[in-house]
Amino acid sequence: MRAAVLEKAGTLLRLADLPDPEPARGKMLLRVRVCGVCRTDLHIVDGELARPKLPLVPGHQIVGEVLGGGSRFEPGARVGVPWLGWTCGECRYCVSGRENLCDQARFTGYDLDGGYAELVAADERFCFTVPEAYSDEQAAPLLCAGLIGYRSLRLAGDAESIGLYGFGASAHIICQVATAERRRVFAGTRAGDDETQEFARSLGAVWAGDALAGPPEELDAVIVFAPAGELVPAALRHVRKGGSVVCAGIHMSDIPTFPYELLWGERVIRSVANLTRADGDEFLALAPTIPIRTEVETFPLEEANEALDRLRRGALRGAAVLVV
């Protein structure tokens, strides 16, 4: 099979011909139709997540067609493969509904070869049925940008006014969920990013502007999607007493020191780790009822490095998707 392979962190992906995967018991062989390009992929390629298997085929927002293996899905079925690829099912986290925290968890496109390839093997228990309302390209971002964003929104509680700082793939999806729930969305971007701010307003944001400077009123909660640690103290300044700041990324630059006064008043900072299968089932059932529309820019597999670089430079509107 043809695949884009990371051989060493900090280097370009290399197109290569690899042996076809041979799925073990309980795994399916999928023909990859598309694979979304996630910021986590970028963190892996750039060496900010330090322990991927190498060489590695990245990619964990996979929409594929079942070719065989397993018993849960029929051959020909269209399924989605997310970041969470396997858990032990026995630890204190797994048995308490928190499988996203399993210490032995294995992740697609990190511990397991992912979807920047023509074929992929995936554990059938961790795959999702893709809603029929979505094309392959539109569905791919739902499988991580959507799922992690949705979990972040739920952990933000019942905030009526909510900031989304870093308005990329996740935020453009969750803005639509929040506005459908009659919340007021305040979109924080880089200063002067007029195009992204206008994009946010077109999706229902009541305000869009410089995330560091903040909105014109106090917020109930802020979700920080951008991997920029300096946004955390800024967000604390922008939430009212009792408010929360949710850090949605798997990696973030160091958070600078800040005075206790910013945290005082029962403000809360929390992180979001991975996803559970329950998150996926709930969100993928919800998405077509809103309906969420995903803004995507497609790239052929051969241009995976270009897609990653566009993401690195903040030069994408919505999400990037590789068409395999």
C-alpha positions in Angstrom: 0.0 0.0 0.0 1.0 3.6 -0.5 1.5 5.6 2.7 3.0 8.9 4.1 5.5 7.8 6.7 7.2 9.8 9.5 10.6 8.3 10.1 12.0 10.9 12.5 10.4 13.8 14.4 11.1 17.1 12.8 11.4 15.7 9.3 9.0 15.7 6.3 6.7 12.7 5.8 8.0 10.3 3.1 5.8 8.6 0.5 6.5 4.9 0.6 5.1 1.5 -0.4 4.5 -0.5 2.7 3.2 -4.1 3.2 -0.6 -4.3 3.5 -1.8 -4.5 7.1 -2.8 -8.0 8.3 -5.5 -7.4 10.9 -5.4 -9.5 14.1 -8.5 -11.0 15.7 -11.1 -8.3 16.4 -9.6 -5.9 13.9 -10.9 -4.8 10.5 -9.0 -4.0 7.4 -10.3 -0.7 5.9 -9.7 1.0 2.6 -9.1 4.6 3.6 -11.2 7.0 1.7 -10.2 10.2 3.5 -8.2 11.2 6.6 -8.5 14.5 8.4 -5.3 16.4 9.3 -5.3 17.2 13.0 -3.2 19.5 15.1 -2.2 16.5 17.1 -0.6 15.1 13.9 1.4 18.3 13.7 2.5 18.0 17.3 3.7 14.4 16.5 5.5 15.4 13.3 7.2 18.4 15.0 8.4 16.3 17.9 6.2 18.0 20.6 4.7 14.6 21.6 7.7 12.7 22.4 7.0 9.0 22.2 5.3 7.9 19.0 6.2 4.6 17.5 8.6 5.2 14.6 8.4 4.8 11.7 4.8 5.9 11.9 1.9 6.4 9.5 0.0 9.4 11.1 -3.6 10.2 11.0 -6.6 9.5 13.2 -9.7 11.1 11.6 -10.3 8.3 9.2 -13.3 7.5 7.1 -12.9 4.1 5.5 -14.7 1.2 3.9 -14.6 -2.2 5.6 -12.9 -4.8 3.5 -13.0 -7.6 6.0 -12.3 -8.8 9.5 -14.2 -8.4 12.7 -17.9 -9.1 13.1 -19.5 -5.8 14.1 -19.6 -4.2 10.6 -20.4 -5.8 7.3 -17.9 -5.6 4.3 -18.6 -2.4 2.4 -19.8 -0.5 5.5 -18.5 3.1 5.9 -16.9 3.6 9.4 -14.9 6.3 11.2 -11.7 5.6 13.1 -10.9 8.1 15.9 -7.8 8.9 18.0 -8.7 6.3 20.8 -7.7 3.0 19.2 -7.6 0.6 22.2 -8.0 0.4 26.0 -7.4 -2.3 28.5 -11.0 -2.4 29.7 -10.0 -3.5 33.2 -8.3 -0.5 35.0 -10.0 1.8 37.4 -10.6 4.3 34.6 -12.0 1.9 32.1 -14.5 0.4 34.5 -15.7 3.8 35.7 -16.6 5.2 32.3 -13.3 7.1 31.9 -11.6 4.9 29.3 -10.1 8.1 27.9 -7.7 8.1 30.9 -6.6 4.5 30.6 -2.8 4.3 31.3 -2.4 1.5 28.7 -4.5 3.2 26.0 -3.2 3.1 22.4 -3.9 5.8 20.0 -4.4 5.8 16.2 -1.7 7.6 14.3 0.6 7.6 17.4 0.9 4.1 18.9 -0.9 2.5 15.9 -0.4 3.2 12.3 -3.1 5.6 11.0 -4.9 6.9 8.0 -2.3 8.7 5.9 -2.3 5.5 3.8 -4.5 3.5 1.4 -5.2 0.8 4.0 -5.5 0.7 7.8 -6.2 -1.9 10.4 -8.5 -0.8 13.3 -10.1 -2.4 16.3 -13.8 -2.8 15.5 -14.8 -1.9 19.0 -13.4 1.6 18.7 -14.9 2.5 15.3 -18.0 4.5 14.7 -20.8 4.4 12.1 -20.5 7.6 10.0 -23.7 9.6 9.7 -25.2 9.2 6.2 -25.8 13.0 5.9 -22.1 13.6 5.5 -19.8 13.1 2.6 -16.5 11.4 3.5 -14.6 14.8 3.4 -17.2 16.5 5.6 -17.3 13.6 8.1 -13.6 13.4 8.7 -13.2 16.4 11.0 -16.1 15.2 13.2 -14.0 12.3 14.3 -11.5 14.3 16.4 -12.0 18.1 16.0 -15.7 17.5 16.6 -15.4 14.9 19.3 -12.7 16.6 21.4 -14.5 19.9 21.0 -17.8 18.4 22.1 -16.2 16.8 25.2 -14.6 20.2 25.9 -18.0 22.0 25.6 -19.6 19.5 28.0 -16.8 20.0 30.5 -17.4 23.7 30.3 -20.8 23.1 31.9 -23.9 25.2 31.2 -22.0 28.4 30.3 -24.4 30.8 28.6 -21.6 33.0 27.3 -18.6 31.0 26.1 -15.3 31.9 24.5 -13.6 29.8 21.9 -10.0 30.8 21.7 -8.2 29.5 18.6 -10.9 29.4 15.9 -9.8 26.4 13.8 -11.1 22.9 13.0 -12.6 22.2 16.5 -13.9 25.7 17.2 -15.7 26.1 13.9 -17.7 22.9 14.7 -18.3 23.6 18.4 -19.5 27.2 17.6 -22.4 25.6 15.7 -23.2 23.3 18.6 -23.1 26.1 21.1 -25.3 28.5 19.1 -27.8 25.7 18.5 -28.0 25.4 22.3 -28.7 29.1 22.5 -25.3 30.0 24.0 -23.5 33.2 23.0 -20.2 32.5 21.4 -17.2 34.8 21.6 -14.4 33.8 19.2 -10.8 34.6 20.1 -8.2 34.7 17.3 -4.8 36.2 16.6 -5.0 40.0 16.6 -5.8 41.3 13.1 -7.0 38.0 11.7 -10.0 39.6 10.0 -10.7 36.6 7.8 -11.0 34.1 10.6 -13.1 36.6 12.7 -15.5 37.0 9.9 -15.7 33.2 9.5 -16.6 32.9 13.2 -19.3 35.6 12.9 -20.8 33.7 9.9 -21.2 30.6 12.1 -23.1 32.5 14.8 -20.4 34.1 17.0 -21.7 37.3 18.6 -18.2 38.7 18.9 -14.9 37.9 17.3 -11.6 39.6 18.0 -8.1 39.4 19.7 -8.1 36.5 22.1 -5.4 38.1 24.3 -7.2 41.4 24.6 -10.5 39.6 25.2 -14.2 40.3 24.6 -16.2 43.3 25.8 -17.8 41.4 28.7 -17.0 38.8 31.2 -17.7 35.2 30.1 -19.0 32.1 31.9 -16.3 29.9 30.4 -13.5 29.8 27.8 -12.3 26.8 25.8 -8.7 27.2 24.7 -8.2 25.3 21.5 -5.0 27.0 20.4 -1.8 25.3 21.8 -0.6 28.7 23.2 0.0 28.7 27.0 -0.2 32.5 27.2 -3.9 32.2 26.4 -4.7 30.5 29.8 -4.0 33.5 32.1 -5.7 35.7 29.5 -8.8 33.5 29.6 -8.8 33.6 33.4 -8.9 37.4 33.2 -11.9 37.1 30.9 -14.1 34.7 32.9 -16.3 35.8 35.8 -16.1 34.4 39.3 -17.1 30.7 39.3 -16.1 30.5 35.6 -14.0 27.8 34.0 -11.2 27.7 31.5 -11.0 24.4 29.6 -7.7 23.5 27.8 -8.7 21.3 24.9 -5.4 20.4 23.3 -3.2 17.4 23.9 -0.2 19.7 23.9 0.3 23.3 24.8 3.3 25.6 25.2 4.2 26.4 28.8 1.7 28.4 30.7 3.3 31.6 32.1 3.1 32.4 35.8 0.2 34.4 36.8 -1.1 36.0 40.1 -3.4 33.9 42.3 -5.9 36.7 42.0 -6.7 35.5 38.5 -7.7 32.1 39.8 -9.4 33.2 43.0 -13.1 33.5 43.1 -13.6 29.8 42.5 -12.5 30.0 38.9 -11.4 26.6 37.5 -8.7 25.4 35.0 -9.1 21.9 33.6 -7.8 19.9 30.7 -9.5 17.5 28.3 -7.9 14.2 27.6 -8.8 12.1 24.5 -12.4 10.9 24.1 -14.6 8.0 25.1 -16.7 5.9 22.8 -19.8 7.3 24.6 -18.6 10.8 23.5 -18.5 9.6 19.9 -21.8 7.9 19.9 -23.5 11.0 21.4 -21.9 13.5 19.2 -22.2 11.7 15.9 -25.9 11.2 16.6 -26.3 15.0 17.4 -24.3 16.4 14.5 -26.8 15.8 11.7 -29.7 17.1 13.8 -28.2 20.6 14.2 -27.0 20.2 11.4 -23.3 20.9 11.8 -21.5 21.8 8.5 -17.8 21.3 8.3 -15.6 23.7 6.3 -12.9 21.6 4.7 -10.0 22.0 2.3 -8.9 18.8 0.6 -5.4 17.7 -0.4 -4.2 14.5 -2.1 -2.2 12.1 0.0 0.9 13.2 -1.9 0.5 16.7 -0.4 0.3 15.7 3.2 3.4 17.8 4.1 1.8 20.8 2.5 -1.4 20.3 4.5 0.6 20.0 7.7 2.5 23.2 6.9 -0.7 25.1 6.1 -2.0 24.0 9.5 1.3 25.0 11.2 1.1 28.5 9.6 -2.5 29.0 10.6 -3.4 29.3 6.9 -6.4 27.0 6.8 -10.1 27.9 7.0 -11.8 25.1 8.9 -10.1 21.7 8.6 -7.7 20.0 6.1 -8.6 16.6 4.8 -6.4 14.2 2.8 -8.2 12.4 0.0 -6.7 8.9 -0.4 
